[in-house]
Amino acid sequence: MDKLQWIKDLVLAEQQMEESGVVDFTAGFDPHNDVEMATIEFMNDLKAAFVESAAAFNQLKGSAVGTVKIYGISKTKSDFMLFRNGYKLIFSLRKPGLIGVRFNQIGSSFMPGQESEVPAAGGKEDLLKAAWGAFGELKWTYNEQVINLDYLVRYYLSRFIKESSK
């Protein structure tokens, strides 16, 4: 996200005001747009942190067997997943300000040659939510507690490695 976008919006609003004579009191703060852009930015930050951590894991492991792979999910703005030994850890943008995190295991169905996804680790989806803080600051939370990105990556990658090694 462009850190100066809000200033550009202020300048544009002022130029439009000067041309039209109409004042826009919301210039520089569009909550819906801000949440949408911040959600995509947070997803990109999450993916970058997982790519870095997975690369370190794969390098230290030293074997091509059981490496962690990270894929973007097509036809989405920023969804991605980690994959290893038939397990998936999926991060998906549910709506602006809401990110779903779930584990899935590729399992066999009753029909030969067909695969189905079955929820792993209880099948529950964790929800990461955006919350407004003081002065329009957007914070990411889990169960109403503010998230630290490094600890979030550590928790989910550790859990993913343990679950996918079974």
N, CA and C atoms as a LAMMPS dump frame, in Angstrom:
ITEM: TIMESTEP
0
ITEM: NUMBER OF ATOMS
498
ITEM: BOX BOUNDS ff ff ff
-5.0000000000000000e+02 5.0000000000000000e+02
-5.0000000000000000e+02 5.0000000000000000e+02
-5.0000000000000000e+02 5.0000000000000000e+02
ITEM: ATOMS id mol type element x y z
1 1 1 N 0.853 -1.182 0
2 1 2 C 0 0 0
3 1 3 C 0.889 1.232 0
4 2 1 N 0.531 2.179 -0.798
5 2 2 C 1.272 3.421 -0.905
6 2 3 C 1.063 4.235 0.378
7 3 1 N 2.149 4.441 1.126
8 3 2 C 2.059 5.142 2.419
9 3 3 C 1.629 6.597 2.263
10 4 1 N 1.789 7.134 1.062
11 4 2 C 1.405 8.531 0.839
12 4 3 C 0.058 8.67 0.134
13 5 1 N -0.655 7.566 -0.05
14 5 2 C -1.924 7.622 -0.785
15 5 3 C -2.908 8.585 -0.135
16 6 1 N -2.959 8.609 1.177
17 6 2 C -3.918 9.496 1.84
18 6 3 C -3.589 10.968 1.576
19 7 1 N -2.307 11.277 1.428
20 7 2 C -1.926 12.662 1.1
21 7 3 C -2.326 12.978 -0.335
22 8 1 N -2.126 12.025 -1.235
23 8 2 C -2.551 12.208 -2.633
24 8 3 C -4.054 12.439 -2.696
25 9 1 N -4.814 11.69 -1.883
26 9 2 C -6.266 11.86 -1.842
27 9 3 C -6.639 13.258 -1.329
28 10 1 N -5.897 13.748 -0.338
29 10 2 C -6.151 15.109 0.169
30 10 3 C -5.906 16.156 -0.904
31 11 1 N -4.812 16.003 -1.622
32 11 2 C -4.482 16.953 -2.692
33 11 3 C -5.555 16.919 -3.772
34 12 1 N -5.952 15.721 -4.185
35 12 2 C -6.988 15.578 -5.206
36 12 3 C -8.297 16.196 -4.737
37 13 1 N -8.675 15.958 -3.494
38 13 2 C -9.916 16.519 -2.945
39 13 3 C -9.859 18.038 -2.919
40 14 1 N -8.682 18.56 -2.559
41 14 2 C -8.539 20.017 -2.537
42 14 3 C -8.628 20.602 -3.948
43 15 1 N -8.022 19.937 -4.907
44 15 2 C -8.104 20.4 -6.295
45 15 3 C -9.54 20.37 -6.791
46 16 1 N -10.276 19.304 -6.463
47 16 2 C -11.675 19.203 -6.862
48 16 3 C -12.516 20.271 -6.176
49 17 1 N -12.201 20.584 -4.917
50 17 2 C -12.919 21.618 -4.187
51 17 3 C -12.696 22.976 -4.843
52 18 1 N -11.452 23.243 -5.201
53 18 2 C -11.14 24.524 -5.832
54 18 3 C -11.842 24.671 -7.174
55 19 1 N -11.944 23.564 -7.921
56 19 2 C -12.597 23.606 -9.226
57 19 3 C -14.108 23.69 -9.115
58 20 1 N -14.701 22.958 -8.171
59 20 2 C -16.157 22.885 -8.09
60 20 3 C -16.761 23.772 -7.012
61 21 1 N -15.959 24.164 -6.035
62 21 2 C -16.474 24.95 -4.93
63 21 3 C -17.181 24.111 -3.875
64 22 1 N -17.111 22.773 -3.97
65 22 2 C -17.756 21.877 -3.012
66 22 3 C -16.681 21.255 -2.118
67 23 1 N -16.911 21.296 -0.812
68 23 2 C -15.952 20.777 0.153
69 23 3 C -16.289 19.328 0.48
70 24 1 N -15.257 18.448 0.476
71 24 2 C -15.417 17.046 0.851
72 24 3 C -14.728 16.845 2.198
73 25 1 N -15.535 16.715 3.264
74 25 2 C -14.98 16.584 4.605
75 25 3 C -14.402 15.193 4.886
76 26 1 N -14.667 14.228 4.023
77 26 2 C -14.154 12.88 4.22
78 26 3 C -12.861 12.632 3.454
79 27 1 N -12.348 13.643 2.775
80 27 2 C -11.142 13.461 1.962
81 27 3 C -9.988 12.959 2.818
82 28 1 N -9.274 11.97 2.296
83 28 2 C -8.123 11.418 3.004
84 28 3 C -8.476 10.29 3.949
85 29 1 N -9.781 10.037 4.146
86 29 2 C -10.186 8.948 5.038
87 29 3 C -11.439 8.292 4.479
88 30 1 N -11.239 7.202 3.77
89 30 2 C -12.335 6.397 3.233
90 30 3 C -12.238 5.042 3.93
91 31 1 N -12.994 4.852 5.016
92 31 2 C -12.843 3.637 5.826
93 31 3 C -12.962 2.34 5.026
94 32 1 N -13.934 2.249 4.131
95 32 2 C -14.105 1.006 3.369
96 32 3 C -12.893 0.732 2.488
97 33 1 N -12.454 1.725 1.764
98 33 2 C -11.285 1.57 0.895
99 33 3 C -10.03 1.302 1.725
100 34 1 N -9.893 2.004 2.848
101 34 2 C -8.727 1.801 3.713
102 34 3 C -8.671 0.366 4.242
103 35 1 N -9.816 -0.182 4.65
104 35 2 C -9.851 -1.547 5.17
105 35 3 C -9.518 -2.543 4.055
106 36 1 N -10.075 -2.324 2.876
107 36 2 C -9.809 -3.233 1.764
108 36 3 C -8.323 -3.233 1.398
109 37 1 N -7.738 -2.06 1.275
110 37 2 C -6.319 -1.966 0.92
111 37 3 C -5.44 -2.533 2.047
112 38 1 N -5.802 -2.257 3.291
113 38 2 C -5.024 -2.759 4.428
114 38 3 C -5.113 -4.282 4.531
115 39 1 N -6.248 -4.859 4.166
116 39 2 C -6.402 -6.313 4.206
117 39 3 C -5.491 -6.965 3.171
118 40 1 N -5.477 -6.418 1.981
119 40 2 C -4.601 -6.947 0.927
120 40 3 C -3.139 -6.774 1.326
121 41 1 N -2.805 -5.622 1.88
122 41 2 C -1.429 -5.376 2.328
123 41 3 C -1.03 -6.365 3.43
124 42 1 N -1.934 -6.612 4.382
125 42 2 C -1.639 -7.548 5.465
126 42 3 C -1.461 -8.965 4.914
127 43 1 N -2.305 -9.357 3.971
128 43 2 C -2.168 -10.676 3.346
129 43 3 C -0.817 -10.792 2.631
130 44 1 N -0.409 -9.744 1.936
131 44 2 C 0.89 -9.764 1.253
132 44 3 C 2.036 -9.843 2.253
133 45 1 N 1.911 -9.128 3.37
134 45 2 C 2.93 -9.199 4.429
135 45 3 C 2.989 -10.607 5.035
136 46 1 N 1.813 -11.198 5.26
137 46 2 C 1.753 -12.567 5.779
138 46 3 C 2.45 -13.539 4.834
139 47 1 N 2.114 -13.43 3.561
140 47 2 C 2.703 -14.341 2.578
141 47 3 C 4.215 -14.178 2.537
142 48 1 N 4.691 -12.942 2.521
143 48 2 C 6.139 -12.691 2.485
144 48 3 C 6.822 -13.287 3.718
145 49 1 N 6.204 -13.158 4.882
146 49 2 C 6.782 -13.705 6.114
147 49 3 C 6.796 -15.236 6.066
148 50 1 N 5.737 -15.84 5.537
149 50 2 C 5.716 -17.297 5.408
150 50 3 C 6.725 -17.787 4.379
151 51 1 N 6.875 -17.06 3.281
152 51 2 C 7.869 -17.435 2.268
153 51 3 C 9.265 -17.436 2.883
154 52 1 N 9.578 -16.4 3.646
155 52 2 C 10.889 -16.304 4.292
156 52 3 C 11.101 -17.436 5.298
157 53 1 N 10.101 -17.687 6.131
158 53 2 C 10.223 -18.737 7.152
159 53 3 C 10.267 -20.127 6.529
160 54 1 N 9.442 -20.368 5.518
161 54 2 C 9.436 -21.668 4.852
162 54 3 C 10.757 -21.916 4.13
163 55 1 N 11.315 -20.874 3.527
164 55 2 C 12.609 -21.016 2.849
165 55 3 C 13.694 -21.395 3.855
166 56 1 N 13.666 -20.78 5.027
167 56 2 C 14.644 -21.109 6.068
168 56 3 C 14.445 -22.546 6.535
169 57 1 N 13.197 -22.966 6.744
170 57 2 C 12.91 -24.345 7.149
171 57 3 C 13.427 -25.325 6.096
172 58 1 N 13.078 -25.059 4.829
173 58 2 C 13.491 -25.958 3.74
174 58 3 C 15.01 -26.046 3.625
175 59 1 N 15.68 -24.922 3.775
176 59 2 C 17.141 -24.902 3.665
177 59 3 C 17.785 -25.685 4.815
178 60 1 N 17.3 -25.474 6.019
179 60 2 C 17.862 -26.177 7.175
180 60 3 C 17.527 -27.668 7.152
181 61 1 N 16.378 -28.008 6.599
182 61 2 C 15.986 -29.417 6.482
183 61 3 C 16.937 -30.142 5.541
184 62 1 N 17.314 -29.484 4.437
185 62 2 C 18.31 -30.031 3.53
186 62 3 C 17.845 -31.166 2.645
187 63 1 N 16.592 -31.548 2.708
188 63 2 C 16.076 -32.643 1.894
189 63 3 C 14.905 -32.141 1.07
190 64 1 N 14.788 -32.622 -0.152
191 64 2 C 13.665 -32.216 -1.004
192 64 3 C 12.358 -32.852 -0.545
193 65 1 N 12.464 -33.938 0.212
194 65 2 C 11.273 -34.624 0.707
195 65 3 C 10.738 -33.864 1.925
196 66 1 N 9.456 -33.559 1.893
197 66 2 C 8.831 -32.895 3.035
198 66 3 C 9.084 -31.41 3.117
199 67 1 N 9.414 -30.778 1.998
200 67 2 C 9.607 -29.334 2.016
201 67 3 C 8.255 -28.632 2.009
202 68 1 N 8.262 -27.4 2.45
203 68 2 C 7.058 -26.577 2.463
204 68 3 C 7.022 -25.783 1.168
205 69 1 N 5.885 -25.841 0.498
206 69 2 C 5.683 -25.076 -0.729
207 69 3 C 4.583 -24.052 -0.472
208 70 1 N 4.714 -22.891 -1.089
209 70 2 C 3.711 -21.843 -0.919
210 70 3 C 3.19 -21.456 -2.301
211 71 1 N 1.87 -21.43 -2.414
212 71 2 C 1.217 -21.121 -3.68
213 71 3 C 0.216 -19.99 -3.491
214 72 1 N 0.131 -19.104 -4.483
215 72 2 C -0.962 -18.153 -4.54
216 72 3 C -2.187 -18.893 -5.05
217 73 1 N -3.363 -18.425 -4.708
218 73 2 C -4.593 -19.068 -5.148
219 73 3 C -5.188 -18.216 -6.264
220 74 1 N -5.394 -18.852 -7.415
221 74 2 C -5.845 -18.116 -8.593
222 74 3 C -7.235 -17.516 -8.392
223 75 1 N -7.483 -16.471 -9.119
224 75 2 C -8.757 -15.749 -9.123
225 75 3 C -9.098 -15.152 -7.765
226 76 1 N -8.078 -14.846 -6.991
227 76 2 C -8.273 -14.141 -5.72
228 76 3 C -7.294 -12.976 -5.705
229 77 1 N -7.559 -12.003 -4.86
230 77 2 C -6.672 -10.844 -4.786
231 77 3 C -5.367 -11.163 -4.077
232 78 1 N -5.425 -12.009 -3.043
233 78 2 C -4.206 -12.225 -2.264
234 78 3 C -4.188 -13.533 -1.478
235 79 1 N -5.117 -14.429 -1.729
236 79 2 C -5.151 -15.689 -0.988
237 79 3 C -3.919 -16.532 -1.312
238 80 1 N -3.488 -17.323 -0.331
239 80 2 C -2.348 -18.204 -0.54
240 80 3 C -2.458 -19.406 0.38
241 81 1 N -1.632 -20.422 0.086
242 81 2 C -1.633 -21.603 0.938
243 81 3 C -0.241 -22.188 1.037
244 82 1 N -0.004 -22.848 2.158
245 82 2 C 1.199 -23.645 2.361
246 82 3 C 0.793 -25.092 2.098
247 83 1 N 1.711 -25.865 1.507
248 83 2 C 1.409 -27.252 1.177
249 83 3 C 2.591 -28.122 1.555
250 84 1 N 2.272 -29.268 2.19
251 84 2 C 3.321 -30.229 2.572
252 84 3 C 2.662 -31.552 2.931
253 85 1 N 3.141 -32.631 2.328
254 85 2 C 2.699 -33.993 2.665
255 85 3 C 1.176 -34.151 2.708
256 86 1 N 0.482 -33.55 1.757
257 86 2 C -0.968 -33.687 1.712
258 86 3 C -1.733 -32.743 2.619
259 87 1 N -1.047 -31.88 3.332
260 87 2 C -1.689 -30.898 4.202
261 87 3 C -1.624 -29.523 3.556
262 88 1 N -2.655 -28.75 3.804
263 88 2 C -2.702 -27.366 3.337
264 88 3 C -2.996 -26.459 4.526
265 89 1 N -2.363 -25.319 4.529
266 89 2 C -2.695 -24.236 5.446
267 89 3 C -3.114 -23.085 4.547
268 90 1 N -4.382 -22.722 4.59
269 90 2 C -4.951 -21.77 3.641
270 90 3 C -5.303 -20.457 4.337
271 91 1 N -4.838 -19.359 3.749
272 91 2 C -5.172 -18.008 4.197
273 91 3 C -6.045 -17.39 3.115
274 92 1 N -7.265 -17.016 3.473
275 92 2 C -8.164 -16.461 2.462
276 92 3 C -8.849 -15.198 2.969
277 93 1 N -8.923 -14.238 2.076
278 93 2 C -9.574 -12.968 2.359
279 93 3 C -11.08 -13.209 2.233
280 94 1 N -11.771 -13.228 3.361
281 94 2 C -13.22 -13.473 3.363
282 94 3 C -13.99 -12.238 2.907
283 95 1 N -13.582 -11.095 3.417
284 95 2 C -14.125 -9.787 3.035
285 95 3 C -13.152 -8.757 3.583
286 96 1 N -13.223 -7.516 3.147
287 96 2 C -12.289 -6.532 3.698
288 96 3 C -12.359 -6.507 5.22
289 97 1 N -11.189 -6.703 5.842
290 97 2 C -11.113 -6.699 7.3
291 97 3 C -11.289 -8.053 7.941
292 98 1 N -11.425 -9.118 7.137
293 98 2 C -11.637 -10.455 7.691
294 98 3 C -10.853 -11.484 6.871
295 99 1 N -9.949 -12.191 7.55
296 99 2 C -9.108 -13.204 6.916
297 99 3 C -9.366 -14.536 7.61
298 100 1 N -9.64 -15.561 6.809
299 100 2 C -9.855 -16.902 7.33
300 100 3 C -8.58 -17.716 7.227
301 101 1 N -8.311 -18.524 8.251
302 101 2 C -7.142 -19.409 8.285
303 101 3 C -7.647 -20.802 8.621
304 102 1 N -7.35 -21.756 7.74
305 102 2 C -7.815 -23.121 8.01
306 102 3 C -6.81 -24.146 7.498
307 103 1 N -6.836 -25.282 8.137
308 103 2 C -6.025 -26.427 7.744
309 103 3 C -6.927 -27.39 6.976
310 104 1 N -6.396 -27.979 5.914
311 104 2 C -7.098 -29.017 5.176
312 104 3 C -6.125 -30.142 4.885
313 105 1 N -6.67 -31.332 4.871
314 105 2 C -5.875 -32.508 4.538
315 105 3 C -6.477 -33.142 3.297
316 106 1 N -5.627 -33.493 2.354
317 106 2 C -6.117 -34.195 1.181
318 106 3 C -6.29 -35.645 1.582
319 107 1 N -7.518 -36.138 1.47
320 107 2 C -7.803 -37.501 1.872
321 107 3 C -8.468 -38.267 0.753
322 108 1 N -8.57 -39.533 0.916
323 108 2 C -9.197 -40.37 -0.096
324 108 3 C -10.692 -40.427 0.147
325 109 1 N -11.429 -40.382 -0.944
326 109 2 C -12.868 -40.578 -0.839
327 109 3 C -13.159 -42.051 -1.059
328 110 1 N -14.403 -42.402 -1.036
329 110 2 C -14.777 -43.8 -1.242
330 110 3 C -14.623 -44.216 -2.7
331 111 1 N -14.597 -43.294 -3.609
332 111 2 C -14.482 -43.593 -5.031
333 111 3 C -13.011 -43.611 -5.423
334 112 1 N -12.523 -44.676 -5.999
335 112 2 C -11.118 -44.739 -6.401
336 112 3 C -10.788 -43.648 -7.408
337 113 1 N -9.602 -43.067 -7.254
338 113 2 C -9.144 -42.05 -8.188
339 113 3 C -9.647 -40.655 -7.886
340 114 1 N -10.49 -40.496 -6.887
341 114 2 C -10.979 -39.17 -6.528
342 114 3 C -10.398 -38.769 -5.188
343 115 1 N -10.075 -37.482 -5.068
344 115 2 C -9.58 -36.969 -3.797
345 115 3 C -10.57 -35.945 -3.282
346 116 1 N -10.632 -35.835 -1.998
347 116 2 C -11.475 -34.808 -1.402
348 116 3 C -10.679 -34.13 -0.301
349 117 1 N -11.099 -32.939 0.026
350 117 2 C -10.438 -32.232 1.116
351 117 3 C -11.26 -32.432 2.372
352 118 1 N -10.585 -32.849 3.418
353 118 2 C -11.252 -32.996 4.701
354 118 3 C -10.586 -32.053 5.685
355 119 1 N -11.368 -31.402 6.521
356 119 2 C -10.759 -30.49 7.482
357 119 3 C -9.791 -31.21 8.398
358 120 1 N -8.682 -30.596 8.667
359 120 2 C -7.688 -31.144 9.589
360 120 3 C -7.7 -30.322 10.865
361 121 1 N -7.154 -30.867 11.904
362 121 2 C -7 -30.177 13.188
363 121 3 C -8.325 -29.594 13.675
364 122 1 N -9.354 -30.406 13.648
365 122 2 C -10.634 -29.97 14.185
366 122 3 C -11.542 -29.309 13.173
367 123 1 N -11.05 -28.975 11.984
368 123 2 C -11.874 -28.395 10.944
369 123 3 C -12.328 -26.969 11.198
370 124 1 N -11.878 -26.365 12.246
371 124 2 C -12.293 -25.014 12.612
372 124 3 C -11.48 -23.975 11.832
373 125 1 N -12.129 -22.912 11.437
374 125 2 C -11.435 -21.822 10.753
375 125 3 C -11.165 -20.707 11.758
376 126 1 N -9.913 -20.27 11.826
377 126 2 C -9.567 -19.118 12.652
378 126 3 C -9.847 -17.858 11.855
379 127 1 N -10.307 -16.818 12.535
380 127 2 C -10.599 -15.552 11.859
381 127 3 C -9.712 -14.444 12.408
382 128 1 N -9.015 -13.786 11.503
383 128 2 C -8.217 -12.609 11.832
384 128 3 C -9.047 -11.401 11.411
385 129 1 N -9.26 -10.483 12.334
386 129 2 C -10.159 -9.354 12.068
387 129 3 C -9.431 -8.033 12.212
388 130 1 N -9.801 -7.101 11.356
389 130 2 C -9.292 -5.746 11.462
390 130 3 C -10.169 -4.974 12.455
391 131 1 N -9.543 -4.135 13.247
392 131 2 C -10.276 -3.319 14.216
393 131 3 C -9.689 -1.91 14.197
394 132 1 N -10.562 -0.942 14.3
395 132 2 C -10.097 0.446 14.309
396 132 3 C -9.549 0.806 15.678
397 133 1 N -8.381 1.412 15.669
398 133 2 C -7.767 1.912 16.886
399 133 3 C -7.872 3.432 16.922
400 134 1 N -7.122 4.028 17.801
401 134 2 C -7.124 5.488 17.942
402 134 3 C -6.616 6.151 16.664
403 135 1 N -7.2 7.277 16.321
404 135 2 C -6.792 8.106 15.19
405 135 3 C -6.86 7.379 13.853
406 136 1 N -7.788 6.442 13.725
407 136 2 C -7.974 5.745 12.464
408 136 3 C -6.93 4.686 12.167
409 137 1 N -6.197 4.24 13.195
410 137 2 C -5.217 3.181 12.988
411 137 3 C -5.947 1.845 12.888
412 138 1 N -5.579 1.064 11.89
413 138 2 C -6.18 -0.251 11.71
414 138 3 C -5.26 -1.3 12.32
415 139 1 N -5.815 -2.093 13.228
416 139 2 C -5.041 -3.137 13.909
417 139 3 C -5.647 -4.486 13.551
418 140 1 N -4.805 -5.502 13.474
419 140 2 C -5.277 -6.856 13.207
420 140 3 C -5.37 -7.615 14.513
421 141 1 N -6.492 -8.328 14.682
422 141 2 C -6.755 -9.008 15.939
423 141 3 C -7.159 -10.462 15.709
424 142 1 N -6.96 -11.251 16.746
425 142 2 C -7.482 -12.618 16.808
426 142 3 C -8.117 -12.743 18.186
427 143 1 N -9.377 -13.113 18.237
428 143 2 C -10.125 -13.161 19.498
429 143 3 C -9.978 -11.854 20.277
430 144 1 N -10.052 -10.764 19.555
431 144 2 C -10.003 -9.4 20.096
432 144 3 C -8.661 -9.038 20.73
433 145 1 N -7.624 -9.8 20.427
434 145 2 C -6.277 -9.463 20.89
435 145 3 C -5.438 -9.07 19.69
436 146 1 N -4.657 -8.019 19.843
437 146 2 C -3.841 -7.512 18.743
438 146 3 C -2.798 -8.552 18.341
439 147 1 N -2.609 -8.707 17.047
440 147 2 C -1.709 -9.707 16.471
441 147 3 C -0.321 -9.125 16.251
442 148 1 N 0.684 -9.922 16.584
443 148 2 C 2.069 -9.64 16.211
444 148 3 C 2.382 -10.589 15.061
445 149 1 N 2.727 -10.055 13.903
446 149 2 C 2.933 -10.846 12.697
447 149 3 C 3.972 -11.95 12.881
448 150 1 N 5.079 -11.643 13.541
449 150 2 C 6.132 -12.644 13.73
450 150 3 C 5.639 -13.837 14.541
451 151 1 N 4.88 -13.574 15.591
452 151 2 C 4.368 -14.656 16.424
453 151 3 C 3.27 -15.442 15.71
454 152 1 N 2.462 -14.749 14.91
455 152 2 C 1.44 -15.429 14.119
456 152 3 C 2.094 -16.424 13.163
457 153 1 N 3.137 -16.006 12.45
458 153 2 C 3.842 -16.882 11.513
459 153 3 C 4.477 -18.048 12.267
460 154 1 N 5.109 -17.76 13.383
461 154 2 C 5.742 -18.811 14.183
462 154 3 C 4.715 -19.855 14.631
463 155 1 N 3.567 -19.397 15.127
464 155 2 C 2.524 -20.304 15.607
465 155 3 C 2.001 -21.182 14.477
466 156 1 N 1.554 -20.568 13.372
467 156 2 C 0.942 -21.344 12.301
468 156 3 C 1.951 -22.228 11.572
469 157 1 N 3.168 -21.764 11.354
470 157 2 C 4.154 -22.602 10.68
471 157 3 C 4.539 -23.788 11.564
472 158 1 N 4.724 -23.557 12.852
473 158 2 C 5.049 -24.663 13.772
474 158 3 C 3.925 -25.687 13.799
475 159 1 N 2.715 -25.216 13.912
476 159 2 C 1.557 -26.108 13.94
477 159 3 C 1.43 -26.866 12.616
478 160 1 N 1.646 -26.175 11.506
479 160 2 C 1.569 -26.789 10.179
480 160 3 C 2.632 -27.877 10.008
481 161 1 N 3.85 -27.596 10.434
482 161 2 C 4.927 -28.581 10.314
483 161 3 C 4.607 -29.823 11.152
484 162 1 N 4.126 -29.617 12.372
485 162 2 C 3.768 -30.765 13.224
486 162 3 C 2.654 -31.591 12.633
487 163 1 N 1.602 -30.915 12.173
488 163 2 C 0.446 -31.628 11.606
489 163 3 C 0.794 -32.343 10.312
490 164 1 N 1.62 -31.723 9.485
491 164 2 C 1.912 -32.292 8.17
492 164 3 C 3.001 -33.363 8.216
493 165 1 N 3.629 -33.547 9.353
494 165 2 C 4.665 -34.576 9.447
495 165 3 C 4.067 -35.933 9.808
496 166 1 N 2.801 -35.989 10.094
497 166 2 C 2.135 -37.236 10.509
498 166 3 C 1.975 -38.176 9.343
